[in-house]
């Protein structure tokens, strides 16, 4: 799965939160200064070409909807990070989290208990 730019991911977040939308419905969701209608339209077409969005045509306008879930994208991004920066080892990821004190040993033990109880 292709990685999204920061702006593309920001737009996808809106689709994941709200579902299908027309470009005219998206522009007001942005803080000022709001992006131009044409900018959002171009980004939506780009996301469609990357396989993240699809559309339904209503005359000359399109209603876009996500075809990639946020969960699927998150898993793909995490997998890319693990491959690229942790030698494809989730164990190295966990070790780094513990070393950086982002997760405690107690939390790891709780996760192990949860896994064992499944």
Secondary structure, 3 states (H helix, E strand, C coil): CCCCCHHHHHHHHHHHHHCCEEHHHHHCCCCCCCCCHHHHHHHHHHHHHCCCEEEEEECCEEEEEECCCHHHHHHHHHHHHHHHHCCCCHHHHHHHHHHCCCCCHHHHHHHHHHHHHC
